[in-house]
Amino acid sequence: MKVPTGNIVLKACEKHTLVPAFNIPYIPMMAPVVQALEKTNTFGLIQVARPEWEKFEAKSLRAIRDEYEKVKNERFTRLHLDHVPVIDEDGLRVDFEAIIAEAIDLGYESVMVDGSRLELDENIAATARVAEMAHKAGISAEGELGAVLGHEAGPLPPYEELFASGQGFTDPQQAKRFAQESKVDWLSVAFGNIHGAISGAAKSQKKLAARLNIEHLDRLREATNVPLVLHGGSGIQKHCLLEAVQHGIGKINIGTTIRQAYEVLREESIEKAQENVCNCVVELVSNELEIAGTAAVLAA
């Protein structure tokens, strides 16, 4: 019997290991990600976020689902719907419930709503509606609290200024209330992490090397008592990542690193670009995250 995604992420937290989740902005990237997980005997999520079919070439929820059905290996993978914002990076309202309902109908095995640009009460209400939808379908729901910056138009403030001030960091007391009232299964939090850019020239540039405030993460873990999620995992210093896993992070999102591995070679050859993605994921799980072999532990 297939182990549900929610059980896998819970087990990862209990065992102080990690479920990596790989964003697919270009459909040919999916097969090499699955191949790399198989090669390294690692469990991971295949995921797509709304910006990836709006601003890149993921096409649609259905297109991603259909490709996943061709290449999936449930010893190593599940399909997750990443960021569906209530208000998007361009400041526009999104019909998030319709998108999430479509994903559930298509068989996505966990879903995420991002209400982080809302006031707290509205974010809780929106996330609670999605959690209820997900739970009725027997799957897990992820929410976000705090400002994981990087997707917005225009340049970020200087990173060290953001980190020192704690601007956008998730507030522990708000997180406690959010987890209790929304009934969310996993919570994406901000404690130094940032997203990679998704538009303009910055999307091709090397991502900032972010740091993480582990003491702040400890406060969030104690306040929420749910698996915490690290968005913007590409480019974070290795020692910070490994420490975060020991302090409550059960899932990490990886997008920029593998997207750029694909983009740098796709004009030359799709096959070479796919090989580069596979090698990149093998390097990430084996040497950067040090989690090769988790499939036998988490999905058994």
Sine and cosine of phi, psi and omega as CSV:
sin_phi,cos_phi,sin_psi,cos_psi,sin_omega,cos_omega
0.00,0.00,0.69,-0.72,-0.06,-1.00
-0.94,0.34,0.74,-0.67,0.02,-1.00
-0.97,0.23,0.79,-0.61,0.01,-1.00
-0.89,0.46,0.49,-0.87,-0.02,-1.00
-0.84,0.54,-0.67,0.74,-0.02,-1.00
-0.87,0.50,-0.64,0.77,0.03,-1.00
-0.91,0.42,-0.60,0.80,-0.01,-1.00
-0.91,0.40,-0.70,0.71,0.00,-1.00
-0.92,0.40,-0.64,0.77,0.08,-1.00
-0.87,0.50,-0.70,0.72,-0.01,-1.00
-0.90,0.43,-0.61,0.79,0.04,-1.00
-0.85,0.52,-0.69,0.73,0.04,-1.00
-0.89,0.45,-0.70,0.71,-0.02,-1.00
-0.87,0.48,-0.58,0.82,-0.07,-1.00
-0.99,-0.11,0.13,0.99,0.00,-1.00
0.80,0.60,0.68,0.73,0.16,-0.99
-0.83,-0.55,-0.34,-0.94,-0.31,-0.95
-0.53,-0.85,0.57,-0.83,0.20,-0.98
-0.96,-0.30,0.94,-0.34,0.09,-1.00
-0.98,0.18,0.59,-0.81,0.00,-1.00
-0.82,-0.57,0.85,-0.52,-0.16,-0.99
-0.96,-0.28,0.85,-0.52,0.01,-1.00
-0.98,0.19,0.62,-0.79,-0.08,-1.00
-0.87,-0.49,1.00,0.05,0.05,-1.00
-0.99,0.16,-0.31,0.95,0.06,-1.00
-0.79,-0.62,0.81,-0.58,-0.13,-0.99
-0.83,0.55,-0.61,0.80,0.02,-1.00
-0.91,0.42,-0.17,0.99,0.05,-1.00
-0.96,0.28,-0.36,0.93,-0.16,-0.99
-0.92,0.40,-0.74,0.67,-0.05,-1.00
-0.85,0.53,-0.72,0.69,0.01,-1.00
-0.92,0.38,-0.47,0.88,0.09,-1.00
-0.91,0.42,-0.73,0.68,0.04,-1.00
-0.87,0.49,-0.68,0.73,0.02,-1.00
-0.86,0.52,-0.68,0.74,-0.01,-1.00
-0.91,0.41,-0.62,0.78,0.04,-1.00
-0.91,0.42,-0.65,0.76,0.06,-1.00
-0.89,0.46,-0.71,0.70,-0.03,-1.00
-0.85,0.52,-0.61,0.79,-0.11,-0.99
-0.98,-0.18,0.05,1.00,-0.02,-1.00
0.81,0.58,0.72,0.70,-0.09,-1.00
-0.90,-0.44,0.63,-0.77,0.08,-1.00
-1.00,-0.01,0.70,-0.71,0.05,-1.00
-0.46,-0.89,0.26,-0.97,0.06,-1.00
-0.98,-0.18,0.62,-0.78,0.22,-0.98
-0.99,-0.13,0.80,-0.60,-0.09,-1.00
-0.63,-0.77,0.38,-0.92,0.08,-1.00
-0.68,-0.73,0.65,-0.76,0.04,-1.00
-0.93,-0.38,0.41,-0.91,-0.03,-1.00
-0.78,0.62,-0.68,0.73,0.01,-1.00
-0.85,0.53,-0.38,0.92,-0.07,-1.00
-0.98,0.20,-0.37,0.93,0.16,-0.99
-0.98,-0.19,-0.22,0.98,0.07,-1.00
-1.00,0.03,-0.61,0.79,-0.15,-0.99
-0.89,-0.46,-0.21,0.98,0.03,-1.00
-0.85,-0.53,-0.62,-0.79,-0.14,-0.99
-0.78,-0.63,0.55,0.84,0.06,-1.00
-0.96,0.27,-0.23,0.97,0.11,-0.99
0.97,0.25,-0.91,0.41,-0.08,-1.00
-0.18,-0.98,0.23,-0.97,0.11,-0.99
-0.84,0.54,-0.68,0.74,-0.03,-1.00
-0.92,0.39,-0.66,0.75,-0.01,-1.00
-0.88,0.47,-0.66,0.75,0.04,-1.00
-0.91,0.41,-0.70,0.72,0.02,-1.00
-0.87,0.50,-0.69,0.72,-0.03,-1.00
-0.90,0.44,-0.66,0.75,0.03,-1.00
-0.92,0.40,-0.64,0.77,0.03,-1.00
-0.87,0.50,-0.66,0.75,0.01,-1.00
-0.87,0.49,-0.50,0.86,0.01,-1.00
-0.96,0.29,-0.57,0.82,-0.20,-0.98
-0.89,-0.45,-0.07,1.00,-0.14,-0.99
-0.89,0.46,0.43,-0.90,0.16,-0.99
-0.62,-0.79,0.98,-0.22,-0.18,-0.98
-0.95,0.30,-0.07,1.00,0.22,-0.98
-0.94,0.34,-0.38,0.92,-0.15,-0.99
-0.81,-0.58,-0.22,0.97,-0.16,-0.99
-0.63,-0.78,0.41,-0.91,0.28,-0.96
-0.66,-0.75,0.25,-0.97,-0.04,-1.00
-0.95,-0.30,0.81,-0.58,-0.08,-1.00
-0.82,-0.57,0.65,-0.76,0.15,-0.99
-1.00,-0.04,0.92,-0.38,0.01,-1.00
-0.99,0.11,-0.22,-0.97,-0.10,-1.00
-0.41,0.91,0.96,-0.29,0.31,-0.95
-0.90,-0.44,0.97,-0.26,-0.10,-1.00
-0.98,0.20,0.47,-0.88,0.17,-0.98
-0.99,0.16,-0.65,0.76,0.18,-0.98
-0.84,-0.54,0.81,-0.59,-0.13,-0.99
-1.00,0.07,-0.03,-1.00,-0.07,-1.00
-0.91,0.42,-0.27,0.96,0.06,-1.00
-0.99,-0.13,0.11,0.99,0.04,-1.00
0.99,0.13,0.26,0.97,-0.05,-1.00
-0.98,-0.19,0.59,-0.81,0.07,-1.00
-0.94,0.33,0.62,-0.78,-0.06,-1.00
-0.87,-0.49,0.61,-0.79,0.08,-1.00
-0.99,0.17,0.95,0.32,-0.17,-0.99
-0.92,0.40,-0.57,0.82,-0.03,-1.00
-0.92,0.39,-0.59,0.81,0.02,-1.00
-0.92,0.39,-0.65,0.76,0.02,-1.00
-0.90,0.44,-0.71,0.71,-0.04,-1.00
-0.93,0.36,-0.61,0.79,0.07,-1.00
-0.88,0.47,-0.64,0.77,0.04,-1.00
-0.89,0.46,-0.70,0.71,0.00,-1.00
-0.88,0.48,-0.67,0.74,0.02,-1.00
-0.89,0.46,-0.69,0.72,0.03,-1.00
-0.88,0.47,-0.54,0.84,-0.02,-1.00
-0.99,0.17,-0.16,0.99,0.05,-1.00
0.99,-0.17,0.22,0.98,0.11,-0.99
-0.86,0.51,0.62,-0.78,-0.20,-0.98
-0.99,-0.15,-0.03,1.00,0.18,-0.98
-0.24,-0.97,0.39,-0.92,-0.10,-1.00
-0.65,-0.76,0.39,-0.92,0.04,-1.00
-0.75,-0.67,0.70,-0.71,0.19,-0.98
-0.91,-0.41,0.66,-0.75,0.00,-1.00
-0.91,-0.41,0.99,-0.16,0.07,-1.00
-0.97,-0.23,0.40,0.91,-0.14,-0.99
-0.93,0.36,-0.27,0.96,0.06,-1.00
-1.00,0.02,0.06,1.00,0.02,-1.00
-1.00,-0.09,0.29,-0.96,0.22,-0.97
-0.91,0.41,0.38,-0.92,-0.15,-0.99
-0.81,0.58,-0.76,0.65,-0.06,-1.00
-0.87,0.49,-0.65,0.76,-0.02,-1.00
-0.94,0.33,-0.61,0.80,0.05,-1.00
-0.89,0.46,-0.71,0.71,0.04,-1.00
-0.87,0.50,-0.71,0.71,-0.05,-1.00
-0.90,0.44,-0.71,0.70,-0.01,-1.00
-0.90,0.44,-0.68,0.73,-0.02,-1.00
-0.92,0.38,-0.60,0.80,0.03,-1.00
-0.89,0.46,-0.61,0.79,0.03,-1.00
-0.90,0.43,-0.65,0.76,0.01,-1.00
-0.94,0.34,-0.65,0.76,0.03,-1.00
-0.86,0.50,-0.65,0.76,0.02,-1.00
-0.90,0.43,-0.69,0.72,0.04,-1.00
-0.86,0.51,-0.72,0.69,-0.04,-1.00
-0.91,0.42,-0.72,0.70,-0.06,-1.00
-0.91,0.41,-0.57,0.82,0.07,-1.00
-0.88,0.47,-0.50,0.87,0.01,-1.00
-1.00,0.00,-0.01,1.00,0.03,-1.00
0.98,0.21,0.42,0.91,0.00,-1.00
-0.82,-0.58,0.12,-0.99,-0.07,-1.00
-1.00,-0.07,0.44,-0.90,0.04,-1.00
-0.83,-0.56,0.62,-0.79,0.04,-1.00
-0.89,-0.45,0.64,-0.77,0.11,-0.99
-0.84,-0.55,0.04,-1.00,0.02,-1.00
-0.66,-0.75,0.68,-0.74,0.06,-1.00
-0.68,-0.74,0.74,-0.67,-0.13,-0.99
0.98,-0.20,0.18,-0.98,-0.09,-1.00
-0.95,-0.33,0.99,-0.14,0.17,-0.99
-0.99,0.12,1.00,-0.09,-0.15,-0.99
-0.97,0.26,0.19,-0.98,0.10,-0.99
0.77,-0.63,-0.47,0.88,-0.01,-1.00
-1.00,0.06,-0.22,0.98,-0.07,-1.00
-0.94,0.35,0.41,-0.91,0.10,-1.00
-0.93,0.36,0.53,-0.85,0.02,-1.00
1.00,0.06,0.23,-0.97,-0.06,-1.00
-0.96,0.29,0.48,-0.88,0.13,-0.99
-0.96,0.28,0.43,-0.90,0.25,-0.97
-0.87,0.49,0.31,-0.95,0.03,-1.00
-0.80,0.60,0.73,-0.68,-0.12,-0.99
-0.86,0.51,-0.70,0.72,-0.04,-1.00
-0.89,0.46,-0.51,0.86,0.07,-1.00
-0.92,0.39,-0.67,0.74,0.05,-1.00
-0.88,0.47,-0.73,0.69,-0.09,-1.00
-0.91,0.41,-0.73,0.69,-0.05,-1.00
-0.90,0.44,-0.59,0.80,-0.05,-1.00
-0.99,0.11,-0.31,0.95,-0.10,-0.99
0.95,0.31,0.34,0.94,-0.02,-1.00
-0.86,0.51,0.82,-0.57,0.02,-1.00
1.00,0.08,-0.14,0.99,0.02,-1.00
-0.87,0.49,0.59,-0.81,0.03,-1.00
-0.92,0.39,0.75,-0.66,0.01,-1.00
-0.99,0.16,0.81,-0.58,-0.07,-1.00
-0.86,0.50,-0.64,0.77,-0.02,-1.00
-0.94,0.35,-0.63,0.78,0.10,-1.00
-0.90,0.43,-0.62,0.78,0.00,-1.00
-0.90,0.44,-0.62,0.78,0.02,-1.00
-0.88,0.48,-0.74,0.68,0.01,-1.00
-0.91,0.41,-0.67,0.74,-0.03,-1.00
-0.86,0.51,-0.74,0.67,-0.03,-1.00
-0.90,0.44,-0.67,0.74,-0.04,-1.00
-0.93,0.37,-0.70,0.72,-0.15,-0.99
-1.00,0.07,-0.51,0.86,-0.03,-1.00
-0.99,0.12,-0.37,0.93,-0.06,-1.00
0.89,0.46,0.45,0.89,-0.01,-1.00
-0.94,0.33,0.51,-0.86,-0.02,-1.00
-1.00,0.09,-0.63,0.78,0.01,-1.00
-0.74,-0.67,0.48,-0.88,-0.04,-1.00
-0.77,-0.64,0.86,-0.51,0.12,-0.99
-0.99,0.17,0.80,-0.60,-0.09,-1.00
-0.81,-0.58,0.33,-0.94,-0.01,-1.00
-0.90,-0.43,0.83,-0.56,0.05,-1.00
-0.47,-0.88,0.63,0.77,0.01,-1.00
0.83,-0.55,-0.32,0.95,-0.01,-1.00
-0.97,0.23,0.50,-0.87,0.04,-1.00
-0.66,-0.76,0.48,-0.88,0.08,-1.00
-0.97,0.23,0.39,-0.92,0.22,-0.98
-0.97,0.23,0.49,-0.87,0.01,-1.00
-0.90,0.43,0.54,-0.84,0.00,-1.00
-0.88,-0.48,0.04,1.00,0.01,-1.00
-0.52,-0.85,0.29,-0.96,0.03,-1.00
0.95,0.32,-0.11,-0.99,-0.03,-1.00
-0.89,0.46,-0.48,0.88,-0.09,-1.00
-0.89,0.45,-0.39,0.92,-0.06,-1.00
-0.93,0.38,-0.33,0.95,0.01,-1.00
-0.99,-0.16,-0.10,0.99,-0.04,-1.00
-0.99,0.10,0.39,-0.92,0.07,-1.00
-0.88,0.48,0.72,-0.69,-0.05,-1.00
-0.96,0.27,0.52,-0.86,0.08,-1.00
-0.85,0.53,0.61,-0.79,0.07,-1.00
-0.99,0.10,0.99,-0.12,-0.07,-1.00
-0.98,0.18,0.35,-0.94,0.12,-0.99
-0.89,-0.45,0.14,-0.99,-0.02,-1.00
-0.76,-0.65,0.66,-0.75,0.05,-1.00
-1.00,-0.03,0.99,-0.11,-0.12,-0.99
-0.93,0.36,-0.55,0.83,0.05,-1.00
-0.88,0.47,-0.63,0.78,0.04,-1.00
-0.92,0.38,-0.63,0.77,0.06,-1.00
-0.86,0.51,-0.66,0.75,0.03,-1.00
-0.85,0.53,-0.67,0.74,0.00,-1.00
-0.90,0.43,-0.62,0.79,0.02,-1.00
-0.92,0.38,-0.67,0.74,0.00,-1.00
-0.89,0.46,-0.71,0.71,-0.01,-1.00
-0.91,0.42,-0.56,0.83,-0.05,-1.00
-0.97,0.25,-0.53,0.85,-0.20,-0.98
-0.98,-0.21,-0.64,0.77,-0.04,-1.00
0.86,0.52,0.56,0.83,0.16,-0.99
-0.75,-0.66,0.38,-0.93,0.09,-1.00
-0.84,0.54,0.71,-0.70,0.00,-1.00
-0.98,-0.21,0.51,-0.86,-0.10,-1.00
-0.87,-0.50,0.68,-0.73,0.03,-1.00
-0.96,-0.26,0.95,-0.33,0.11,-0.99
-1.00,-0.01,0.43,-0.90,-0.03,-1.00
0.96,0.27,0.66,0.75,-0.09,-1.00
-0.95,0.31,-0.40,0.91,-0.01,-1.00
-0.91,0.42,0.70,-0.71,0.14,-0.99
1.00,0.05,-0.13,0.99,0.02,-1.00
-0.96,0.29,0.64,-0.77,-0.02,-1.00
-0.84,0.54,0.68,-0.74,-0.14,-0.99
-0.84,0.55,-0.71,0.70,-0.05,-1.00
-0.89,0.45,-0.52,0.86,0.06,-1.00
-0.93,0.38,-0.70,0.72,0.01,-1.00
-0.87,0.50,-0.75,0.66,-0.05,-1.00
-0.90,0.44,-0.61,0.80,0.03,-1.00
-0.93,0.37,-0.63,0.78,-0.01,-1.00
-0.88,0.48,-0.60,0.80,0.02,-1.00
-0.89,0.45,-0.56,0.83,0.03,-1.00
-0.97,0.23,-0.16,0.99,-0.10,-1.00
-0.85,-0.52,0.44,0.90,0.19,-0.98
0.89,-0.46,-0.14,0.99,0.05,-1.00
-0.98,0.18,0.84,-0.54,-0.01,-1.00
-0.94,-0.34,-0.24,0.97,-0.01,-1.00
-0.60,-0.80,0.65,-0.76,0.03,-1.00
-0.75,-0.67,0.71,-0.70,0.01,-1.00
-1.00,-0.05,0.73,-0.68,-0.01,-1.00
-0.80,-0.61,0.88,-0.47,-0.02,-1.00
-0.77,-0.63,-0.86,0.50,-0.17,-0.99
-0.85,0.53,-0.72,0.70,-0.10,-1.00
-0.86,0.50,-0.73,0.68,-0.05,-1.00
-0.98,0.18,-0.49,0.87,0.07,-1.00
-0.89,0.46,-0.73,0.69,-0.02,-1.00
-0.93,0.37,-0.52,0.85,0.08,-1.00
-0.88,0.47,-0.58,0.81,0.04,-1.00
-0.97,0.25,-0.74,0.68,-0.11,-0.99
-0.90,0.45,-0.55,0.83,-0.09,-1.00
-0.92,0.40,-0.37,0.93,-0.06,-1.00
-0.86,-0.51,-0.06,1.00,-0.15,-0.99
-0.93,0.37,-0.47,0.88,0.05,-1.00
-0.95,0.33,-0.51,0.86,0.02,-1.00
-0.97,0.24,-0.74,0.68,-0.05,-1.00
-0.16,-0.99,0.78,-0.62,0.06,-1.00
-0.87,0.49,-0.63,0.77,-0.02,-1.00
-0.89,0.45,-0.68,0.73,0.03,-1.00
-0.91,0.41,-0.62,0.79,0.04,-1.00
-0.89,0.45,-0.66,0.75,0.02,-1.00
-0.91,0.43,-0.67,0.74,0.03,-1.00
-0.88,0.48,-0.63,0.78,0.01,-1.00
-0.91,0.42,-0.64,0.77,0.05,-1.00
-0.89,0.45,-0.72,0.69,0.00,-1.00
-0.85,0.52,-0.74,0.67,0.00,-1.00
-0.89,0.46,-0.60,0.80,0.01,-1.00
-0.90,0.44,-0.71,0.71,-0.01,-1.00
-0.92,0.39,-0.65,0.76,0.06,-1.00
-0.85,0.53,-0.71,0.70,0.02,-1.00
-0.89,0.46,-0.69,0.73,-0.02,-1.00
-0.87,0.48,-0.78,0.63,-0.10,-0.99
-0.97,0.25,-0.51,0.86,-0.06,-1.00
-0.99,0.13,-0.71,0.71,-0.17,-0.99
-0.94,-0.35,-0.58,0.82,-0.04,-1.00
-0.99,0.15,-0.76,0.65,-0.03,-1.00
-1.00,-0.07,-0.34,0.94,0.02,-1.00
0.84,0.54,0.76,0.65,-0.04,-1.00
-0.83,-0.56,0.20,0.98,0.03,-1.00
-0.82,0.57,0.68,-0.73,0.02,-1.00
0.99,-0.15,0.02,1.00,-0.10,-0.99
-0.95,0.31,-0.32,0.95,-0.06,-1.00
-0.87,0.50,-0.63,0.78,-0.02,-1.00
-0.91,0.42,-0.46,0.89,-0.05,-1.00
-1.00,-0.01,-0.68,0.73,-0.19,-0.98
-1.00,0.01,-0.60,0.80,-0.13,-0.99
-0.97,-0.24,0.08,1.00,-0.04,-1.00
-0.97,0.25,0.00,0.00,0.00,0.00
